[in-house]
């Protein structure tokens, strides 16, 4: 893993850096940075209608990046792969297009889970506010898995969309979406609701098979796995996406324009990609795939991350910070001294272990490398700031999952997350400084 870290220039520029915020975005390897720079130096040109050489090179790189996406999620065709600005933008496009097509009507219901990222909540709330659709939340159980009994109880004839995260960005829990697909098929048969998946925390880290999951559409990001920001993927089955009426048009998304009318293209992906695409995004994504392949692909990536995740989970379970002894005043009573000595003699920490609470399941086989936690009596922003002063990068707040945090009675939490460039030493340093933070801030 230390050899992998050398592939990422940020750690040479900042050798003291312990970067534990990869759920928010990943660092970039030299292969991506240099690949994009070389493209901009030697081959950059607009695509689709240029017959000159560098335009044709750009066109091929653009399509090659989409073919890589299609191959890695087991899509039938690269034409089902649509590039958008970000995940929030992707689902807004999809949700509004579904409404415009008439696949959702007033009083129809959309089901999401309580742990969803805001990107998979707000677009549906907009449709609720503007057009009167209904939104309901599926609960999670004590192990932070989907509550399938609650899910089944909500599957009535008004449900037209089921839109779920594959992995929670807060708990790291991997949801059994194949089971969701089976339940939908059993309940509705061929007339089942559209099944949409947020793969933003799954596709960048382990092999995802959209055919096996059985979803109709999926959206996910690539800035979380080495590509540039502002490059997100919206994938959908061809027969579904060909039915949809896009909410944006222009450029290559139309066939002709007259003074008072226009005709939209029916071809994928053109109908959902109006205007000039960000070509350097696509190249960065292609280079990100090449980098993954250079380290033996997803299997090696998963093995490294699973090892780190299991190690971090064990450290959380064993973490029992000891507060430094506070200065004793001359008038401190013998009783209080006796109480402290008794506690120490029994090996009891002066700060109960339960004051550091991990939000999420404990089974390493059903969760990933995301660890949200709270420290009793200390604000999460104070913990985050303290770690930042020691060159350790984590995130604090509600992690764009406010409904879930509210369901737990929490206003905020810390979140540390891992990637293949992290090491066990990074994790050890995190816990060392976290204990210091507790001592100094408690």
C-alpha positions as CSV (number, residue, x, y, z in Angstrom):
1,X,0.0,0.0,0.0
2,X,2.9,2.4,0.7
3,X,4.0,1.8,-3.0
4,X,0.5,2.8,-4.2
5,X,0.7,6.0,-2.2
6,X,3.7,6.9,-4.3
7,X,1.5,7.0,-7.3
8,X,-0.4,10.1,-5.9
9,X,1.6,13.3,-6.1
10,X,-0.4,15.0,-3.4
11,X,1.5,12.9,-0.8
12,X,4.8,14.0,-2.2
13,X,3.7,17.7,-2.1
14,X,2.3,17.2,1.4
15,X,4.3,14.4,3.0
16,X,2.7,14.9,6.4
17,X,-0.8,14.6,5.0
18,X,-3.2,11.8,6.3
19,X,-6.1,12.0,3.9
20,X,-9.2,10.3,5.3
21,X,-11.9,12.1,3.4
22,X,-12.2,10.0,0.2
23,X,-16.0,9.6,0.6
24,X,-16.1,13.2,-0.3
25,X,-13.6,13.0,-3.1
26,X,-10.5,11.0,-4.0
27,X,-6.9,12.1,-4.7
28,X,-5.6,11.7,-8.2
29,X,-2.8,9.5,-9.4
30,X,-0.1,10.7,-11.8
31,X,-1.5,8.5,-14.5
32,X,-4.7,10.6,-14.5
33,X,-3.0,14.0,-14.0
34,X,-0.4,13.4,-16.7
35,X,-2.9,11.7,-19.1
36,X,-5.2,14.7,-19.0
37,X,-2.3,17.1,-19.4
38,X,-1.0,15.2,-22.4
39,X,-4.5,15.2,-24.0
40,X,-4.9,18.9,-23.6
41,X,-1.4,19.4,-25.1
42,X,-1.7,17.2,-28.1
43,X,-5.2,16.1,-29.0
44,X,-7.8,18.4,-27.6
45,X,-10.6,19.3,-30.1
46,X,-14.4,19.3,-30.2
47,X,-16.2,16.1,-31.2
48,X,-19.1,14.7,-33.2
49,X,-18.7,16.7,-36.5
50,X,-15.0,17.3,-36.9
51,X,-13.4,15.3,-39.7
52,X,-9.9,16.4,-38.9
53,X,-7.4,14.2,-37.0
54,X,-7.4,15.6,-33.5
55,X,-11.2,15.8,-33.5
56,X,-11.4,12.1,-34.4
57,X,-8.9,11.3,-31.6
58,X,-11.1,13.2,-29.1
59,X,-14.2,11.4,-30.4
60,X,-12.5,8.0,-29.9
61,X,-11.2,8.9,-26.4
62,X,-14.7,10.0,-25.4
63,X,-16.3,6.8,-26.7
64,X,-13.5,4.7,-25.2
65,X,-14.2,6.1,-21.7
66,X,-17.9,5.2,-22.1
67,X,-17.0,1.7,-23.3
68,X,-14.9,1.3,-20.1
69,X,-17.9,2.4,-18.0
70,X,-20.2,0.0,-19.8
71,X,-17.7,-2.9,-19.5
72,X,-17.2,-2.3,-15.8
73,X,-20.9,-2.2,-14.8
74,X,-22.0,-4.9,-17.3
75,X,-24.1,-2.5,-19.4
76,X,-25.2,-3.8,-22.8
77,X,-23.9,-0.7,-24.7
78,X,-21.8,2.3,-24.2
79,X,-24.7,4.3,-25.7
80,X,-26.6,3.7,-22.4
81,X,-23.9,5.7,-20.6
82,X,-24.7,9.4,-20.2
83,X,-22.3,12.0,-18.8
84,X,-23.6,14.7,-16.5
85,X,-22.2,17.3,-14.2
86,X,-22.6,15.6,-10.9
87,X,-24.8,13.1,-9.1
88,X,-27.3,15.6,-7.9
89,X,-27.6,17.0,-11.4
90,X,-28.0,13.4,-12.8
91,X,-31.0,12.5,-10.7
92,X,-32.6,15.9,-11.2
93,X,-32.4,15.3,-15.0
94,X,-33.8,11.8,-14.6
95,X,-36.6,12.7,-12.2
96,X,-37.8,15.7,-14.2
97,X,-37.6,13.6,-17.4
98,X,-39.7,10.8,-15.8
99,X,-42.3,13.4,-14.9
100,X,-42.3,15.1,-18.3
101,X,-42.8,11.7,-19.9
102,X,-45.8,11.0,-17.7
103,X,-44.4,8.0,-15.9
104,X,-45.2,9.9,-12.6
105,X,-48.4,11.6,-11.8
106,X,-49.9,13.5,-8.9
107,X,-50.4,11.2,-5.9
108,X,-48.0,8.6,-7.3
109,X,-45.4,7.4,-4.7
110,X,-41.6,7.3,-4.7
111,X,-39.8,5.1,-2.1
112,X,-36.4,5.9,-0.8
113,X,-34.5,4.8,2.3
114,X,-34.0,7.0,5.3
115,X,-30.2,6.9,4.9
116,X,-30.2,8.4,1.4
117,X,-27.9,11.2,0.4
118,X,-29.7,14.5,-0.3
119,X,-29.0,13.9,-4.0
120,X,-31.6,11.1,-3.9
121,X,-34.1,13.0,-1.8
122,X,-34.3,16.6,-3.0
123,X,-35.1,15.9,-6.7
124,X,-38.2,13.9,-5.5
125,X,-39.1,16.6,-3.0
126,X,-39.1,19.1,-5.9
127,X,-41.6,17.0,-7.8
128,X,-43.6,16.7,-4.6
129,X,-43.6,20.5,-4.2
130,X,-44.3,21.3,-7.8
131,X,-46.6,18.4,-8.9
132,X,-48.0,16.7,-5.8
133,X,-46.2,13.3,-5.9
134,X,-45.7,11.4,-2.6
135,X,-42.4,10.5,-1.0
136,X,-42.0,7.8,1.6
137,X,-39.0,6.5,3.5
138,X,-37.9,2.9,4.1
139,X,-36.5,2.4,7.6
140,X,-33.3,0.6,8.5
141,X,-33.0,-2.0,11.3
142,X,-30.6,-2.1,14.3
143,X,-27.8,-3.4,12.1
144,X,-28.3,-0.5,9.7
145,X,-29.6,-2.8,6.9
146,X,-32.7,-2.1,5.0
147,X,-35.8,-3.1,7.0
148,X,-37.4,-5.4,4.4
149,X,-40.6,-5.8,6.5
150,X,-41.1,-2.1,6.4
151,X,-40.2,-2.1,2.7
152,X,-42.8,-4.7,1.9
153,X,-45.5,-2.9,3.9
154,X,-45.0,0.2,1.7
155,X,-45.3,-1.6,-1.7
156,X,-48.8,-0.6,-2.8
157,X,-50.2,0.2,-6.2
158,X,-49.3,3.9,-5.9
159,X,-45.5,3.1,-5.9
160,X,-44.0,4.1,-9.3
161,X,-40.4,4.6,-8.4
162,X,-38.0,2.9,-5.9
163,X,-34.7,4.8,-5.7
164,X,-32.0,3.5,-3.3
165,X,-28.4,3.9,-2.5
166,X,-26.2,0.9,-3.0
167,X,-23.9,1.9,-0.1
168,X,-24.6,4.5,2.5
169,X,-22.2,7.4,2.5
170,X,-22.8,7.7,6.3
171,X,-22.8,4.2,7.7
172,X,-20.9,2.3,5.0
173,X,-23.6,-0.3,4.9
174,X,-23.9,-2.3,1.6
175,X,-27.6,-2.9,0.8
176,X,-28.8,-6.1,-0.7
177,X,-30.3,-4.6,-3.9
178,X,-30.7,-8.0,-5.5
179,X,-33.2,-8.8,-2.8
180,X,-35.0,-5.5,-3.5
181,X,-35.3,-6.5,-7.1
182,X,-36.7,-9.9,-6.2
183,X,-39.3,-8.3,-3.9
184,X,-40.3,-5.9,-6.6
185,X,-40.7,-8.7,-9.2
186,X,-42.7,-10.8,-6.8
187,X,-45.1,-7.9,-5.8
188,X,-45.6,-6.3,-9.3
189,X,-44.4,-8.7,-12.0
190,X,-43.9,-7.1,-15.4
191,X,-45.7,-3.9,-14.3
192,X,-43.2,-3.1,-11.5
193,X,-42.0,0.4,-10.5
194,X,-38.8,1.8,-12.0
195,X,-35.9,0.8,-9.9
196,X,-33.1,3.4,-9.6
197,X,-29.8,3.0,-7.8
198,X,-27.4,5.6,-6.4
199,X,-24.0,3.9,-7.0
200,X,-21.9,6.8,-5.9
201,X,-20.3,4.9,-3.1
202,X,-20.2,1.4,-4.7
203,X,-19.1,1.7,-8.3
204,X,-15.9,3.5,-7.5
205,X,-14.8,0.8,-5.0
206,X,-16.1,-2.7,-6.1
207,X,-17.4,-4.5,-9.1
208,X,-21.1,-3.6,-9.8
209,X,-23.3,-5.6,-12.2
210,X,-26.4,-3.6,-13.2
211,X,-27.9,-6.7,-14.8
212,X,-27.5,-8.8,-11.7
213,X,-28.9,-6.0,-9.5
214,X,-31.8,-5.7,-11.9
215,X,-32.1,-1.9,-11.8
216,X,-33.5,0.2,-14.6
217,X,-31.1,3.2,-14.0
218,X,-28.1,4.0,-11.9
219,X,-26.2,7.2,-11.3
220,X,-22.7,7.5,-9.8
221,X,-19.6,9.6,-9.6
222,X,-16.0,9.2,-10.7
223,X,-14.3,12.1,-8.9
224,X,-14.4,9.7,-5.9
225,X,-12.2,7.3,-7.7
226,X,-9.3,9.2,-9.3
227,X,-11.1,11.1,-12.2
228,X,-11.6,14.8,-12.3
229,X,-14.6,16.5,-10.6
230,X,-17.8,17.3,-12.5
231,X,-17.8,13.9,-14.2
232,X,-20.8,11.7,-13.2
233,X,-22.5,8.9,-15.0
234,X,-26.2,8.4,-15.5
235,X,-26.8,4.9,-16.9
236,X,-30.1,3.5,-18.0
237,X,-31.6,0.6,-19.9
238,X,-32.0,1.6,-23.5
239,X,-35.7,0.7,-23.7
240,X,-36.3,2.9,-20.6
241,X,-34.3,5.9,-21.6
242,X,-35.6,5.9,-25.2
243,X,-39.1,6.4,-23.7
244,X,-38.1,9.4,-21.7
245,X,-38.5,13.0,-22.8
246,X,-35.4,14.9,-21.7
247,X,-35.8,18.3,-20.0
248,X,-32.8,19.9,-21.7
249,X,-32.1,20.0,-25.4
250,X,-29.9,21.6,-28.1
251,X,-26.7,20.8,-29.9
252,X,-26.4,17.2,-30.8
253,X,-29.6,16.4,-28.8
254,X,-31.8,17.7,-31.7
255,X,-32.4,16.7,-35.3
256,X,-33.5,20.0,-36.7
257,X,-34.5,23.5,-35.6
258,X,-37.0,25.7,-37.4
259,X,-38.1,29.2,-36.4
260,X,-41.0,27.9,-34.3
261,X,-40.3,24.2,-33.7
262,X,-37.6,21.7,-33.2
263,X,-37.3,17.9,-33.1
264,X,-35.3,16.1,-30.5
265,X,-33.0,13.2,-31.3
266,X,-34.2,9.8,-30.2
267,X,-30.7,8.3,-30.2
268,X,-28.7,7.5,-27.0
269,X,-26.7,9.0,-25.5
270,X,-27.2,12.1,-27.7
271,X,-30.7,13.0,-26.5
272,X,-29.4,13.5,-22.9
273,X,-26.2,15.2,-23.8
274,X,-27.0,18.6,-25.3
275,X,-24.2,20.9,-26.2
276,X,-20.4,20.4,-26.0
277,X,-19.3,17.8,-23.4
278,X,-16.4,18.3,-21.0
279,X,-13.9,16.2,-22.9
280,X,-11.1,16.4,-20.4
281,X,-13.6,14.8,-17.8
282,X,-14.0,11.9,-20.1
283,X,-10.3,11.5,-20.6
284,X,-9.7,11.7,-16.9
285,X,-12.3,8.9,-16.4
286,X,-10.6,6.8,-19.0
287,X,-7.2,7.3,-17.4
288,X,-8.7,6.4,-14.0
289,X,-9.9,3.1,-15.4
290,X,-6.4,2.5,-16.9
291,X,-4.9,3.2,-13.5
292,X,-7.2,0.7,-11.8
293,X,-6.2,-1.9,-14.4
294,X,-2.6,-1.2,-13.8
295,X,-2.9,-2.3,-10.2
296,X,-4.6,-5.5,-11.2
297,X,-8.2,-4.1,-11.3
298,X,-11.1,-4.1,-9.0
299,X,-10.1,-7.4,-7.3
300,X,-6.8,-5.8,-6.0
301,X,-8.6,-2.6,-5.1
302,X,-11.2,-4.5,-3.1
303,X,-8.6,-6.6,-1.3
304,X,-6.7,-3.5,-0.2
305,X,-9.7,-1.6,0.9
306,X,-11.2,-4.6,2.7
307,X,-8.0,-5.1,4.7
308,X,-8.0,-1.4,5.7
309,X,-11.7,-1.4,6.5
310,X,-11.4,-4.5,8.8
311,X,-8.3,-2.9,10.5
312,X,-10.1,0.4,11.1
313,X,-13.2,-1.4,12.4
314,X,-11.1,-3.4,14.8
315,X,-9.4,-0.2,16.0
316,X,-12.8,1.5,16.6
317,X,-14.0,-1.5,18.6
318,X,-10.9,-1.5,20.7
319,X,-10.6,2.3,21.0
320,X,-10.8,3.3,24.7
321,X,-9.2,6.7,25.1
322,X,-7.8,7.6,28.5
323,X,-8.1,11.1,29.7
324,X,-5.0,12.7,31.2
325,X,-5.3,13.2,34.9
326,X,-6.5,16.7,35.7
327,X,-4.4,18.9,38.1
328,X,-5.3,18.2,41.7
329,X,-6.2,21.1,43.9
330,X,-4.9,21.1,47.5
331,X,-8.5,21.0,48.7
332,X,-9.5,17.9,46.7
333,X,-11.2,15.5,48.9
334,X,-9.9,12.1,49.9
335,X,-13.1,10.6,48.7
336,X,-12.7,11.8,45.1
337,X,-9.1,10.6,45.1
338,X,-10.2,7.3,46.4
339,X,-12.8,7.1,43.7
340,X,-10.3,7.8,40.9
341,X,-7.8,5.3,42.3
342,X,-10.5,2.6,42.5
343,X,-11.4,3.2,38.9
344,X,-7.9,3.1,37.7
345,X,-7.0,0.0,39.7
346,X,-9.9,-1.8,38.0
347,X,-8.7,-0.8,34.6
348,X,-11.7,1.5,33.9
349,X,-11.1,4.4,31.6
350,X,-11.8,7.8,33.0
351,X,-13.9,8.4,29.8
352,X,-16.3,5.6,29.2
353,X,-15.8,3.8,25.8
354,X,-19.4,4.4,24.9
355,X,-18.7,8.1,24.6
356,X,-17.1,7.4,21.2
357,X,-19.9,5.9,19.2
358,X,-19.6,4.4,15.7
359,X,-22.6,4.9,13.5
360,X,-23.0,1.8,11.4
361,X,-22.9,-2.0,11.5
362,X,-20.0,-4.1,12.8
363,X,-20.0,-6.8,10.2
364,X,-16.9,-6.2,7.9
365,X,-18.6,-8.4,5.2
366,X,-21.5,-6.1,4.8
367,X,-20.0,-2.7,5.1
368,X,-17.2,-0.7,3.5
369,X,-14.5,1.9,4.5
370,X,-16.8,4.7,5.7
371,X,-16.8,5.3,9.5
372,X,-19.0,8.0,11.0
373,X,-18.8,8.6,14.7
374,X,-19.6,11.0,17.5
375,X,-17.7,11.9,20.7
376,X,-19.9,12.6,23.7
377,X,-19.6,16.2,24.9
378,X,-17.4,17.4,22.0
379,X,-18.7,19.0,18.8
380,X,-17.7,17.2,15.7
381,X,-16.4,20.4,14.1
382,X,-14.0,20.8,17.0
383,X,-12.8,17.2,16.5
384,X,-12.4,17.8,12.8
385,X,-10.5,21.1,13.3
386,X,-8.2,19.5,15.9
387,X,-7.3,16.7,13.5
388,X,-6.9,19.2,10.7
389,X,-4.3,21.1,12.8
390,X,-2.4,17.8,12.8
391,X,-2.7,17.3,9.0
392,X,-5.4,14.7,9.3
393,X,-8.3,15.2,6.9
394,X,-11.8,14.0,7.9
395,X,-15.3,15.5,7.5
396,X,-17.8,16.8,10.0
397,X,-21.5,17.7,9.8
398,X,-24.5,15.9,8.5
399,X,-22.9,14.4,5.4
400,X,-25.8,15.4,3.2
401,X,-27.9,12.8,5.0
402,X,-29.9,15.1,7.3
403,X,-33.1,13.0,7.5
404,X,-31.1,10.0,8.6
405,X,-29.1,12.0,11.2
406,X,-32.3,13.4,12.5
407,X,-33.8,9.9,12.8
408,X,-30.8,9.1,15.1
409,X,-31.3,12.2,17.1
410,X,-28.0,13.6,15.9
411,X,-27.2,17.1,14.7
412,X,-23.7,16.3,13.5
413,X,-21.0,13.6,13.4
414,X,-17.4,13.1,12.2
415,X,-16.7,10.9,9.3
416,X,-13.3,9.3,8.3
417,X,-13.1,7.3,5.1
418,X,-10.4,5.3,3.4
419,X,-9.0,4.5,-0.1
420,X,-6.3,2.4,-1.6
421,X,-3.6,5.1,-0.9
422,X,-4.2,4.9,2.8
423,X,-2.1,2.6,5.1
424,X,-2.5,1.1,8.5
425,X,-0.1,3.8,9.7
426,X,-2.6,6.4,8.6
427,X,-5.3,4.7,10.7
428,X,-3.0,4.4,13.7
429,X,-2.1,8.1,13.4
430,X,-5.8,9.0,13.2
431,X,-6.6,7.2,16.5
432,X,-3.5,8.6,18.2
433,X,-4.5,12.2,17.4
434,X,-8.2,11.5,18.1
435,X,-7.2,10.5,21.6
436,X,-5.2,13.7,21.9
437,X,-8.2,15.7,20.7
438,X,-10.4,14.1,23.4
439,X,-7.9,14.9,26.1
440,X,-7.5,18.5,25.0
441,X,-11.2,19.2,24.2
442,X,-13.0,17.3,26.8
